[in-house]
Amino acid sequence: MLKGYLLEKQQKLLQQQSNFYTSTGLHVFFKDPVKNIDIESVIEKVESSVPVHLLSEVEMIIFGWFEEFEERALSAFYDGGTLYISNKHKDFNSVYDDIVHEISHSIEEPYGYFIYGDKKIEDEFLRKRKYLHDILWNMDYKIPLSVAMDPEYNEEFDMFLYKKVGYDKLEIILSGIFISPYAATSLREYFATGFAEFFTNPDLNSFLQKVSPELYKKLILLQNSEELDNQ
C-alpha cells in the first residue's frame, strides 16, 4: 500500500514537470524528468538568494542527462548562457547548490576582470595551494610544486587530489584552509565554491570570511550592482 502511494506521488510529480518561465524570464526546460524534487521551488529559492544582476547571463536551465556528466564526472555545467543540471540529484539542496555554483561561472566573462584582475583572490588561493602541497608532501603524497602552483584547472592535479589522496582525507586535511576539498581544484572553482557558499548559506558567512577573507571581500562587492557599475 505504501509502495503504491509513493509511486502515485512520484507520478504526479513527474506530470507536474512541464517546462516553464520564471518572472525574470529564465526558461526552465526538462529534457529528462527529475524525480521527487520540486524544481519550481528550487528555482524560486535560487532567484530569491542570488541578486538579479548576477543572474543576467543565464538564459536557460536544462535538466537531464548529458555525456559530459559521465566523461568529466560532473553533475552540472555552464555553457553559453545555459545551465545543464543533472536530473539524477538526490535532494532539493544538491540541485540548489549546483545551480548557484554554476551561476558563478556564468558571471566570470562579464565580471572576470573585477573578480580576478587585482590578483587578490589568486594570491590567496596560491598561498593555500602551497600550504596544501607542503602538507601532502610530508604525508608522502608527492606532486611537483609547479603543478600545485598552477591556478588553472590541471587534470593531473585534479586526479591527484580526487583519486590518490581522496576527498574524505582531504576534508580533514583542508579544514580551516579551504571551505571544501573541491575549492582546491583550481582558481575558478575556488571562486565558485565560495560564491555558492556565500549565497546558499548566508548564516555561515563568518566562516567563509575567516577562511577566505579576500574572496569574501570580493563577494561582498559583487552582490552590490552599484559597485560593479562603478568599475
C-alpha positions as CSV (number, residue, x, y, z in Angstrom):
1,M,0.0,0.0,0.0
2,L,2.8,2.4,0.9
3,K,4.7,1.5,-2.2
4,G,1.6,2.2,-4.3
5,Y,1.2,5.6,-2.6
6,L,4.8,6.5,-3.2
7,L,4.6,5.5,-6.9
8,E,1.4,7.6,-7.3
9,K,3.1,10.6,-5.6
10,Q,6.1,10.2,-7.9
11,Q,4.0,10.0,-11.0
12,K,2.1,13.2,-10.0
13,L,5.4,15.0,-9.5
14,L,6.6,13.9,-12.9
15,Q,3.4,15.0,-14.5
16,Q,3.8,18.5,-13.0
17,Q,7.3,18.9,-14.5
18,S,6.4,20.9,-17.6
19,N,8.8,23.5,-19.0
20,F,8.2,27.0,-17.6
21,Y,9.5,30.5,-17.5
22,T,10.2,32.4,-14.3
23,S,9.1,36.0,-13.6
24,T,12.7,37.1,-14.5
25,G,12.4,35.4,-17.9
26,L,14.5,32.4,-17.1
27,H,13.5,29.4,-19.2
28,V,13.5,26.0,-17.4
29,F,13.4,23.0,-19.7
30,F,13.1,19.3,-18.8
31,K,15.0,17.1,-21.2
32,D,14.6,14.3,-18.7
33,P,12.3,14.1,-15.7
34,V,13.6,14.9,-12.2
35,K,12.3,12.5,-9.5
36,N,11.0,13.6,-6.1
37,I,12.2,17.2,-6.2
38,D,10.1,20.3,-6.6
39,I,12.2,22.1,-9.2
40,E,9.9,25.2,-9.3
41,S,10.6,25.6,-5.6
42,V,14.3,25.2,-6.1
43,I,14.3,27.9,-8.8
44,E,12.3,30.2,-6.7
45,K,14.9,29.8,-3.9
46,V,17.7,30.5,-6.3
47,E,16.1,33.7,-7.6
48,S,15.5,34.9,-4.1
49,S,19.0,34.1,-2.9
50,V,21.2,35.4,-5.8
51,P,20.9,39.1,-6.7
52,V,19.2,39.6,-10.1
53,H,22.2,41.3,-11.7
54,L,24.2,38.1,-11.1
55,L,21.6,36.1,-12.9
56,S,21.7,38.1,-16.1
57,E,24.0,35.8,-18.1
58,V,21.8,32.7,-17.5
59,E,19.0,32.4,-20.1
60,M,18.0,28.8,-19.7
61,I,18.3,25.8,-17.3
62,I,18.1,22.3,-18.8
63,F,17.5,19.3,-16.6
64,G,18.6,16.0,-18.0
65,W,21.5,13.6,-18.5
66,F,24.3,14.6,-20.8
67,E,27.5,12.9,-22.0
68,E,29.7,15.5,-20.2
69,F,28.4,14.2,-16.8
70,E,29.9,10.8,-17.4
71,E,33.0,12.0,-19.3
72,R,34.0,14.5,-16.7
73,A,32.3,13.1,-13.5
74,L,30.1,16.2,-13.3
75,S,26.5,16.8,-12.1
76,A,26.2,20.3,-13.7
77,F,28.0,22.7,-16.0
78,Y,27.5,26.1,-17.6
79,D,27.9,26.8,-21.3
80,G,26.9,29.7,-23.4
81,G,24.0,31.1,-21.4
82,T,22.7,27.7,-20.3
83,L,23.0,25.7,-17.1
84,Y,23.0,22.0,-17.7
85,I,21.8,20.2,-14.5
86,S,21.7,16.5,-13.9
87,N,18.2,15.0,-13.4
88,K,19.7,12.4,-11.0
89,H,20.2,14.6,-8.0
90,K,19.3,13.1,-4.6
91,D,17.6,16.0,-3.0
92,F,16.5,19.7,-3.1
93,N,19.7,21.1,-1.6
94,S,22.0,19.3,-4.0
95,V,20.1,20.8,-7.0
96,Y,20.0,24.2,-5.4
97,D,23.8,24.2,-4.6
98,D,24.7,23.0,-8.1
99,I,22.6,25.8,-9.8
100,V,24.1,28.5,-7.7
101,H,27.6,27.1,-8.2
102,E,27.2,27.2,-12.0
103,I,25.8,30.7,-11.9
104,S,29.2,31.8,-10.6
105,H,30.8,30.5,-13.8
106,S,28.3,32.4,-15.9
107,I,29.5,35.8,-14.4
108,E,33.2,35.1,-15.0
109,E,33.1,36.5,-18.5
110,P,31.3,39.8,-17.8
111,Y,32.9,40.4,-14.4
112,G,36.2,38.4,-14.9
113,Y,38.4,41.4,-14.6
114,F,36.6,42.7,-11.5
115,I,36.9,39.2,-9.9
116,Y,40.5,38.3,-10.8
117,G,42.1,41.4,-12.2
118,D,43.8,42.6,-9.0
119,K,45.2,39.1,-8.3
120,K,44.0,39.2,-4.6
121,I,41.9,36.1,-4.9
122,E,44.6,34.3,-6.9
123,D,47.3,35.2,-4.4
124,E,45.1,33.9,-1.6
125,F,44.4,30.7,-3.5
126,L,48.0,30.0,-4.3
127,R,49.1,30.6,-0.7
128,K,46.7,27.9,0.3
129,R,47.8,25.6,-2.5
130,K,51.5,25.9,-1.4
131,Y,50.5,25.1,2.1
132,L,48.5,22.1,0.9
133,H,51.3,20.9,-1.3
134,D,53.7,21.0,1.7
135,I,51.3,19.1,4.0
136,L,50.7,16.4,1.4
137,W,54.4,16.2,0.6
138,N,55.2,15.5,4.2
139,M,52.4,12.8,4.2
140,D,54.2,11.2,1.2
141,Y,51.6,12.3,-1.3
142,K,54.0,13.9,-3.8
143,I,53.4,16.0,-6.8
144,P,55.7,18.7,-8.4
145,L,55.3,22.2,-6.9
146,S,54.9,23.6,-10.4
147,V,51.7,21.6,-10.8
148,A,50.4,22.6,-7.4
149,M,51.0,26.2,-8.1
150,D,49.2,26.4,-11.4
151,P,46.0,28.3,-10.7
152,E,44.2,27.0,-13.9
153,Y,42.5,23.7,-14.0
154,N,45.0,20.9,-14.3
155,E,43.7,17.4,-14.8
156,E,46.8,15.8,-13.3
157,F,46.4,17.8,-10.0
158,D,42.6,17.2,-10.0
159,M,43.1,13.4,-10.3
160,F,45.9,13.5,-7.7
161,L,43.5,15.1,-5.2
162,Y,40.4,13.1,-6.2
163,K,41.9,9.6,-6.8
164,K,45.3,9.4,-5.0
165,V,44.6,11.5,-1.8
166,G,40.8,11.2,-1.8
167,Y,38.2,13.8,-0.8
168,D,37.4,12.1,2.5
169,K,41.0,12.5,3.7
170,L,41.3,16.0,2.1
171,E,38.3,17.2,4.0
172,I,40.2,16.6,7.2
173,I,43.5,18.0,5.9
174,L,41.9,21.1,4.4
175,S,39.8,22.0,7.4
176,G,40.2,25.7,8.0
177,I,42.3,26.1,4.8
178,F,39.7,25.7,2.0
179,I,35.9,25.6,2.6
180,S,35.7,22.3,0.8
181,P,38.1,19.9,-1.0
182,Y,36.7,20.9,-4.4
183,A,37.7,24.5,-3.7
184,A,41.3,23.4,-4.1
185,T,40.8,22.2,-7.6
186,S,41.5,25.4,-9.4
187,L,41.2,29.2,-9.0
188,R,37.9,29.2,-10.8
189,E,36.5,26.5,-8.5
190,Y,37.9,28.3,-5.5
191,F,35.8,31.3,-6.6
192,A,32.7,29.2,-7.5
193,T,32.6,27.2,-4.2
194,G,33.0,30.5,-2.3
195,F,30.2,32.1,-4.4
196,A,27.9,29.1,-3.7
197,E,28.6,29.1,0.0
198,F,28.1,32.9,0.3
199,F,24.7,32.9,-1.3
200,T,23.3,29.5,-0.2
201,N,24.5,29.6,3.4
202,P,24.5,33.3,4.4
203,D,24.2,32.4,8.1
204,L,27.7,30.8,7.8
205,N,29.4,33.6,6.1
206,S,31.5,34.3,9.1
207,F,33.3,31.0,8.4
208,L,33.9,31.9,4.8
209,Q,35.2,35.3,5.8
210,K,37.6,33.7,8.2
211,V,38.9,31.0,5.8
212,S,39.0,33.1,2.6
213,P,39.0,36.8,3.5
214,E,39.9,38.2,0.1
215,L,37.3,36.0,-1.6
216,Y,34.7,37.1,0.9
217,K,35.5,40.8,0.3
218,K,35.1,40.3,-3.4
219,L,31.7,38.6,-3.0
220,I,30.5,41.4,-0.8
221,L,31.3,43.8,-3.6
222,L,29.8,41.6,-6.3
223,Q,26.4,41.5,-4.6
224,N,26.2,45.3,-5.0
225,S,25.2,46.2,-8.6
226,E,26.2,49.8,-8.0
227,E,29.7,48.7,-7.1
228,L,30.0,46.8,-10.3
229,D,28.7,49.8,-12.3
230,N,31.5,51.9,-11.0
231,Q,34.2,49.6,-12.2
